[in-house]
Amino acid sequence: MGTSEIFLIALTIILAVPYAVWRLARTDAHAPLVVVQIVGGILLGPGVLGAVYPAAYGFVFNPQVMGALNGVAWWAVMLFVFAAGLELDLRQAWENRGETIVVAGLALIVPLVLGGAAAALVLRGPGWIGAAGTYPQAVAGIGMACAVTALPILVLLMEKLGIFRQPLGDRLLRYASFDDVAIWGVLALILVDWHRVGRQAVFLAGFALAAWAMRRLIARLPEADRWAVAMVWLAATGFAADWSGLHFMVGAFLAGAVLDGAAFSLARRDSLREVLLLALMPVFFLSTGLRTQWGAGLGGTGALAVFGMAALLLVASVAGKLLGVHIAALLLRWPKGEAGVIGWMLQTKALIMIIFVNVLLDRQIITAESFTALLLMAVASTALTVPMVRPRLARLALAR
């Protein structure tokens, strides 16, 4: 068979297997399709499918096919991060800045501290810090991964629970939007390359000027042209950020965040997110699964160590997020029950956290073993969200 035929076989597997599991096993009440797709990417990777059926794995996911799939994955995730940046509504967050800063700040800082403390303990052993990473970088990166809230997946789960564009949903979006900016800001600091600091200064100065010009240009264009120009802007910003050493993901987020989301119709933004999740992001999940490592670099008990680190980080992440939100609830005197709902909803990680740790792995700040533990933690925390929130949301509705 030619490369194009094998590519289409691989694409069929990537799209069909998670959907079939999701639909036939009826996992939606506990794990939405996106979570099943992430797990599917792990299972289709070298650590599971490659270990059980090495010949079939090598035939389907050969280097030529993987080169094509990686190209699709890079563009898919750039579009996704760009769309997440567009969804930021910092104006609303600023209008309610007192409450937003208290809640978002505590919901970010407490899990970051607990996750960083857990990482500081584990990373003293060998095999967790990447070849180009330092101990402080790895601790900060893993701590921030424990604090992440995935804004696009939060929207997806709010739609499922019927609170999207409701008062409670609007508050959740404010808190998550504020944290999104902090997350990408911390990532940019972690990635600062003192050998390229001149390039990074040039990028930031040029980007500030270009962003001002782009906002003015977008406002004067009809909507059909706005989307076309935005795609060019996204590709160019991604290239410039990567050239400077900050990574193209940082550029993709900045490209969306500086634009006025209101200039792009809500229906088109929703459609873009749905198409990305359905048609393109599964390829990114597979490429993520291919990067998992089940402890080969940690010795004979490597797999147990990976799962142990994942469990420790899950506890730190969940406990930190819930503790932070409950402290905010006491300070702001929220009604009984709200802190539990909001704390668990902000626990949603999945895509943004996976993208975040992909960047850490790309820059060799963490190893594949650390990456795998963080990936498992992200899947578990996201899968817990709906079953933990649904009964709390029902009790909150009754209390009101």
DRENZA-526384 format. One record per residue (C-alpha): residue number from 1; x, y, z negated. Coordinates in pm, 1 decimal, m for minus. Layout:
<recs>
resi; x; y; z
NUM; X; Y; Z
...
</recs>
This chain:
<recs>
resi; x; y; z
1; 0.0; 0.0; 0.0
2; 102.7; 359.6; 58.9
3; 152.6; 614.5; m217.2
4; m177.5; 788.4; m137.5
5; m373.5; 463.5; m179.2
6; m204.1; 376.6; m508.5
7; m259.0; 735.6; m626.8
8; m631.9; 697.1; m564.6
9; m635.4; 361.6; m747.6
10; m469.2; 531.5; m1045.1
11; m716.2; 819.7; m1029.0
12; m1011.1; 577.1; m1020.1
13; m880.6; 402.2; m1333.0
14; m818.8; 731.7; m1512.1
15; m1170.7; 858.9; m1442.7
16; m1367.2; 532.1; m1467.8
17; m1231.9; 352.9; m1774.0
18; m1293.5; 623.2; m2040.2
19; m1635.2; 707.7; m1892.7
20; m1740.8; 341.9; m1895.8
21; m1630.7; 300.4; m2258.1
22; m1802.3; 623.8; m2362.4
23; m2128.9; 537.3; m2190.9
24; m2148.2; 161.9; m2257.9
25; m2026.1; 181.7; m2619.3
26; m2242.6; 491.3; m2683.3
27; m1966.1; 666.7; m2872.5
28; m2108.3; 1016.2; m2823.9
29; m2246.8; 1039.8; m3177.6
30; m1896.3; 1003.9; m3319.5
31; m1653.8; 1063.2; m3033.3
32; m1745.7; 1282.0; m2733.8
33; m1615.6; 1190.4; m2389.1
34; m1311.0; 1414.8; m2425.4
35; m1193.9; 1217.6; m2732.5
36; m1245.4; 886.1; m2550.3
37; m1046.2; 1024.7; m2256.6
38; m756.9; 1117.8; m2486.4
39; m759.0; 769.9; m2642.2
40; m781.7; 625.2; m2289.7
41; m468.6; 816.5; m2192.0
42; m282.8; 661.4; m2485.8
43; m403.1; 309.4; m2401.4
44; m310.3; 346.9; m2033.1
45; 41.6; 455.0; m2129.2
46; 358.8; 244.9; m2145.6
47; 317.0; 162.9; m2514.0
48; m4.6; m35.0; m2459.3
49; m90.8; m112.9; m2094.8
50; 276.2; m104.0; m1996.1
51; 364.8; m347.1; m2275.6
52; 79.5; m591.9; m2207.9
53; 79.9; m581.6; m1824.7
54; 419.0; m438.7; m1722.6
55; 399.1; m550.4; m1358.2
56; 53.2; m400.0; m1299.0
57; 151.0; m85.4; m1487.0
58; 468.1; m44.9; m1282.7
59; 278.3; m93.7; m956.9
60; 0.1; 158.9; m1026.2
61; 194.6; 421.8; m1222.1
62; 511.5; 417.1; m1012.7
63; 740.0; 726.1; m997.5
64; 586.8; 862.7; m675.7
65; 232.1; 837.1; m810.0
66; 335.0; 983.9; m1144.7
67; 496.9; 1277.6; m967.3
68; 166.0; 1353.4; m794.5
69; m36.2; 1302.6; m1115.6
70; 197.3; 1528.0; m1314.3
71; 145.4; 1808.0; m1063.0
72; m232.3; 1777.4; m1104.0
73; m191.7; 1764.6; m1483.4
74; 22.3; 2081.4; m1496.0
75; m227.8; 2284.4; m1296.2
76; m526.1; 2138.0; m1484.3
77; m388.1; 2232.1; m1823.9
78; m283.1; 2577.8; m1703.8
79; m640.9; 2639.7; m1587.9
80; m774.5; 2507.3; m1916.3
81; m550.6; 2727.9; m2130.9
82; m630.4; 3025.4; m1906.6
83; m1003.2; 2958.3; m1956.7
84; m945.8; 2939.7; m2334.0
85; m778.2; 3280.2; m2318.6
86; m1074.6; 3422.7; m2126.1
87; m1312.0; 3298.5; m2397.5
88; m1142.7; 3506.6; m2666.2
89; m1372.2; 3780.4; m2792.0
90; m1134.5; 3986.9; m3000.2
91; m1369.1; 4287.6; m2986.2
92; m1632.1; 4104.1; m3190.6
93; m1365.3; 3968.3; m3422.9
94; m1234.1; 4321.7; m3477.8
95; m1582.9; 4458.4; m3548.2
96; m1610.2; 4201.8; m3830.9
97; m1240.4; 4215.1; m3913.9
98; m1272.7; 4206.8; m4293.0
99; m1454.1; 3874.5; m4306.0
100; m1272.6; 3737.7; m4000.3
101; m925.4; 3806.1; m4139.0
102; m1008.9; 3648.7; m4475.7
103; m1164.1; 3331.4; m4331.3
104; m937.6; 3286.4; m4028.7
105; m629.2; 3374.7; m4231.0
106; m698.0; 3124.1; m4508.2
107; m814.6; 2858.1; m4259.0
108; m480.3; 2896.7; m4081.9
109; m230.5; 2958.7; m4361.2
110; m336.0; 2686.2; m4607.4
111; m320.6; 2391.0; m4360.7
112; m2.8; 2540.0; m4211.4
113; 162.0; 2538.6; m4555.7
114; 40.6; 2186.8; m4642.4
115; 127.3; 2051.4; m4297.9
116; 467.1; 2220.8; m4310.9
117; 531.4; 2072.2; m4656.0
118; 441.6; 1724.3; m4528.4
119; 666.7; 1775.5; m4225.9
120; 952.1; 1904.9; m4443.2
121; 937.2; 1578.3; m4636.9
122; 918.6; 1344.7; m4335.8
123; 1168.4; 1528.2; m4115.1
124; 1450.2; 1468.4; m4361.1
125; 1468.8; 1120.8; m4210.9
126; 1627.0; 1058.5; m3868.4
127; 1434.4; 1024.9; m3543.7
128; 1173.2; 1300.4; m3579.1
129; 1352.7; 1619.8; m3466.6
130; 1428.1; 1660.9; m3096.2
131; 1774.0; 1704.5; m2946.0
132; 1726.2; 2080.7; m2891.2
133; 1524.6; 2147.2; m3207.3
134; 1625.1; 2267.4; m3551.1
135; 1476.1; 2163.2; m3884.0
136; 1293.6; 2498.8; m3936.8
137; 1155.6; 2492.6; m3579.7
138; 1021.2; 2139.4; m3618.1
139; 870.3; 2211.4; m3962.0
140; 701.4; 2529.9; m3833.2
141; 577.6; 2355.7; m3518.3
142; 425.8; 2058.8; m3700.4
143; 279.4; 2284.0; m3971.0
144; 110.8; 2498.0; m3706.0
145; m16.0; 2185.1; m3529.6
146; m196.2; 2096.6; m3854.7
147; m357.9; 2443.6; m3858.6
148; m476.5; 2454.5; m3495.3
149; m846.0; 2484.5; m3405.4
150; m927.7; 2393.0; m3044.2
151; m1156.3; 2673.7; m2924.2
152; m1283.2; 2499.1; m2604.7
153; m1359.7; 2173.5; m2788.1
154; m1520.1; 2372.0; m3069.0
155; m1757.8; 2517.5; m2807.2
156; m1830.1; 2168.4; m2673.4
157; m1913.9; 2033.3; m3020.2
158; m2123.0; 2339.4; m3109.0
159; m2330.8; 2277.7; m2795.2
160; m2378.3; 1917.0; m2905.6
161; m2489.6; 2026.6; m3253.5
162; m2717.2; 2304.9; m3123.9
163; m2536.8; 2597.2; m3290.4
164; m2359.0; 2748.6; m2988.3
165; m2453.7; 3116.3; m2940.9
166; m2639.7; 3103.7; m3273.8
167; m2534.2; 3323.6; m3569.0
168; m2331.9; 3042.7; m3728.7
169; m2173.9; 2957.4; m3392.6
170; m2079.5; 3321.4; m3334.0
171; m1899.6; 3329.2; m3667.9
172; m1709.7; 3010.7; m3584.8
173; m1599.0; 3159.0; m3252.6
174; m1470.2; 3470.9; m3430.2
175; m1263.1; 3268.9; m3673.6
176; m1127.4; 3035.8; m3406.2
177; m1048.0; 3324.2; m3168.6
178; m843.3; 3500.8; m3433.8
179; m651.1; 3180.6; m3507.1
180; m592.3; 3113.5; m3135.6
181; m395.5; 3435.7; m3103.7
182; m188.0; 3346.4; m3410.7
183; m122.0; 2994.2; m3280.3
184; 20.4; 3109.1; m2947.8
185; 211.5; 3388.8; m3118.6
186; 380.5; 3138.9; m3350.7
187; 457.9; 2913.0; m3054.3
188; 624.3; 3203.6; m2874.8
189; 838.2; 3268.7; m3186.4
190; 934.3; 2900.8; m3213.2
191; 1038.6; 2900.5; m2847.5
192; 1252.6; 3215.0; m2867.8
193; 1576.7; 3125.9; m2691.6
194; 1860.4; 3352.7; m2802.6
195; 2050.7; 3259.4; m2486.4
196; 1759.8; 3393.6; m2281.7
197; 1645.7; 3674.2; m2508.9
198; 1720.6; 3929.2; m2236.5
199; 1495.0; 3743.2; m1993.1
200; 1222.1; 3718.4; m2255.5
201; 1237.6; 4092.4; m2322.7
202; 1212.8; 4158.9; m1948.6
203; 915.1; 3921.8; m1924.7
204; 726.7; 4082.8; m2215.4
205; 786.6; 4436.1; m2087.9
206; 693.0; 4344.7; m1730.9
207; 391.7; 4147.7; m1848.0
208; 256.5; 4440.6; m2051.3
209; 271.4; 4665.6; m1745.9
210; 131.8; 4401.0; m1510.6
211; m153.7; 4318.8; m1752.1
212; m259.5; 4684.0; m1765.0
213; m261.0; 4700.4; m1382.8
214; m443.5; 4366.1; m1351.9
215; m724.4; 4472.0; m1587.6
216; m779.9; 4785.4; m1380.7
217; m771.9; 4589.6; m1054.2
218; m1012.3; 4319.2; m1176.4
219; m1265.1; 4581.7; m1287.6
220; m1278.6; 4724.2; m933.3
221; m1322.9; 4393.8; m748.9
222; m1644.0; 4198.8; m674.2
223; m1667.6; 3882.2; m885.0
224; m1579.0; 3639.5; m602.5
225; m1251.1; 3827.0; m552.4
226; m1189.5; 3847.3; m926.5
227; m1161.3; 3469.0; m952.2
228; m929.6; 3444.3; m649.7
229; m700.7; 3719.4; m781.9
230; m709.2; 3564.7; m1130.7
231; m573.4; 3234.5; m990.9
232; m278.7; 3417.2; m833.4
233; m225.5; 3606.5; m1160.5
234; m229.7; 3277.7; m1354.7
235; 30.6; 3107.5; m1133.2
236; 260.4; 3412.1; m1130.1
237; 239.6; 3464.9; m1508.0
238; 302.4; 3095.2; m1573.2
239; 613.7; 3109.8; m1355.0
240; 742.4; 3427.9; m1520.4
241; 692.3; 3287.9; m1871.8
242; 868.1; 2962.9; m1782.3
243; 1155.9; 3153.7; m1617.6
244; 1199.1; 3352.1; m1938.4
245; 1215.7; 3033.9; m2147.9
246; 876.6; 3072.5; m2321.1
247; 705.1; 2786.7; m2126.3
248; 435.8; 2817.3; m1863.2
249; 162.2; 2727.7; m2116.9
250; 233.2; 3046.8; m2311.2
251; 209.7; 3236.6; m1983.2
252; m120.3; 3067.1; m1894.1
253; m277.2; 3163.7; m2226.7
254; m152.3; 3521.6; m2203.4
255; m282.0; 3546.7; m1845.1
256; m636.8; 3472.5; m1965.2
257; m620.7; 3649.1; m2301.2
258; m535.0; 3992.1; m2157.6
259; m824.1; 3989.0; m1910.0
260; m1171.8; 4103.7; m2006.3
261; m1380.2; 3785.1; m2018.4
262; m1695.4; 3991.4; m1962.4
263; m1567.9; 4064.7; m1609.7
264; m1625.1; 3696.3; m1527.8
265; m1983.2; 3570.7; m1547.3
266; m2070.0; 3343.2; m1837.8
267; m2221.5; 3082.6; m1605.0
268; m1903.2; 3062.2; m1395.9
269; m1685.4; 3034.7; m1707.6
270; m1902.0; 2755.4; m1843.9
271; m1893.8; 2577.5; m1506.3
272; m1515.3; 2606.3; m1489.2
273; m1476.6; 2451.2; m1834.2
274; m1714.3; 2164.3; m1748.8
275; m1544.5; 2086.9; m1416.6
276; m1200.3; 2093.4; m1575.7
277; m1304.7; 1854.1; m1851.9
278; m1479.2; 1621.2; m1608.1
279; m1251.0; 1616.8; m1303.8
280; m900.2; 1733.6; m1393.0
281; m818.9; 1712.7; m1764.4
282; m836.6; 1327.5; m1771.6
283; m519.5; 1333.9; m1559.5
284; m352.4; 1548.1; m1825.5
285; m464.6; 1300.7; m2093.6
286; m297.6; 1019.1; m1901.7
287; 25.6; 1216.4; m1863.6
288; 9.0; 1280.7; m2239.8
289; m40.1; 909.6; m2308.4
290; 267.4; 831.6; m2101.6
291; 475.6; 1038.3; m2343.8
292; 379.0; 841.2; m2654.1
293; 648.5; 638.7; m2827.8
294; 562.6; 382.4; m3091.6
295; 874.7; 407.7; m3300.8
296; 1154.9; 269.4; m3083.9
297; 1381.1; 546.4; m3211.0
298; 1301.0; 479.2; m3576.7
299; 1422.4; 122.1; m3620.4
300; 1232.7; m196.3; m3701.8
301; 947.6; m29.2; m3893.7
302; 906.8; 246.7; m3636.0
303; 540.7; 184.5; m3550.0
304; 442.2; 180.6; m3917.9
305; 637.1; 503.0; m3971.1
306; 450.7; 672.1; m3681.8
307; 111.7; 570.3; m3822.0
308; 219.7; 669.6; m4171.6
309; 325.3; 1015.2; m4054.6
310; m4.1; 1052.3; m3865.0
311; m202.1; 963.9; m4179.3
312; m1.7; 1204.2; m4395.5
313; m49.8; 1489.6; m4147.5
314; m421.7; 1411.9; m4115.5
315; m465.3; 1443.2; m4493.4
316; m265.1; 1768.2; m4498.7
317; m461.9; 1910.5; m4205.7
318; m809.5; 1819.8; m4331.9
319; m741.9; 1910.9; m4694.5
320; m572.8; 2237.2; m4595.6
321; m851.9; 2350.8; m4365.6
322; m1128.1; 2264.3; m4614.2
323; m939.7; 2421.7; m4906.5
324; m872.1; 2740.6; m4712.6
325; m1235.3; 2780.9; m4604.2
326; m1368.8; 2703.0; m4952.9
327; m1140.7; 2970.6; m5103.0
328; m1276.6; 3215.9; m4843.9
329; m1632.2; 3110.8; m4931.0
330; m1571.7; 3188.9; m5298.5
331; m1421.2; 3528.5; m5217.0
332; m1703.3; 3620.5; m4977.0
333; m1982.3; 3455.8; m5184.2
334; m2122.8; 3241.9; m4906.9
335; m2442.2; 3040.5; m4964.6
336; m2391.7; 2685.2; m5085.2
337; m2312.4; 2440.9; m4802.7
338; m2170.5; 2684.3; m4546.3
339; m1806.6; 2622.2; m4636.1
340; m1837.3; 2248.7; m4569.6
341; m1988.6; 2301.0; m4223.5
342; m1741.2; 2570.8; m4122.1
343; m1440.0; 2389.4; m4268.7
344; m1512.0; 2071.5; m4076.1
345; m1595.9; 2254.4; m3751.7
346; m1266.4; 2444.1; m3764.6
347; m1092.5; 2108.7; m3814.4
348; m1156.3; 2032.2; m3443.4
349; m817.9; 1998.8; m3270.0
350; m794.3; 1774.9; m2961.5
351; m693.5; 1968.5; m2651.8
352; m528.1; 2286.3; m2774.7
353; m327.1; 2101.3; m3037.6
354; m224.0; 1837.6; m2781.1
355; m117.3; 2112.2; m2540.3
356; 71.3; 2281.8; m2825.4
357; 270.1; 1968.5; m2915.9
358; 332.6; 1889.1; m2547.6
359; 520.6; 2218.7; m2533.9
360; 721.2; 2125.0; m2845.1
361; 810.2; 1792.8; m2680.6
362; 897.4; 1959.7; m2348.4
363; 1140.7; 2186.7; m2528.5
364; 1283.9; 1888.3; m2724.8
365; 1195.0; 2045.6; m3059.6
366; 1027.3; 1720.5; m3167.3
367; 1079.6; 1360.8; m3056.5
368; 829.8; 1131.9; m2883.7
369; 766.4; 962.5; m3221.2
370; 665.1; 1292.1; m3384.4
371; 455.9; 1371.3; m3078.0
372; 273.9; 1036.3; m3104.7
373; 198.2; 1088.3; m3474.4
374; 58.9; 1435.9; m3401.5
375; m148.1; 1301.6; m3112.9
376; m302.9; 1035.1; m3338.0
377; m375.9; 1299.7; m3600.8
378; m546.3; 1523.7; m3343.0
379; m768.5; 1241.6; m3216.4
380; m867.3; 1136.7; m3569.3
381; m945.7; 1488.9; m3690.5
382; m1158.1; 1566.2; m3383.7
383; m1343.2; 1233.5; m3403.6
384; m1430.9; 1307.8; m3768.9
385; m1586.8; 1646.7; m3693.1
386; m1935.7; 1558.3; m3563.9
387; m2015.6; 1277.3; m3813.3
388; m1899.9; 1495.3; m4102.7
389; m2081.5; 1810.6; m3987.6
390; m2417.1; 1669.0; m3876.4
391; m2550.4; 1575.5; m4225.8
392; m2408.0; 1893.8; m4378.2
393; m2572.8; 2102.7; m4109.5
394; m2907.9; 1933.1; m4176.2
395; m2879.1; 2003.9; m4550.4
396; m2784.4; 2364.8; m4479.5
397; m3089.9; 2408.2; m4255.2
398; m3314.9; 2264.9; m4528.0
399; m3159.8; 2494.3; m4790.0
400; m3241.9; 2795.6; m4573.4
</recs>
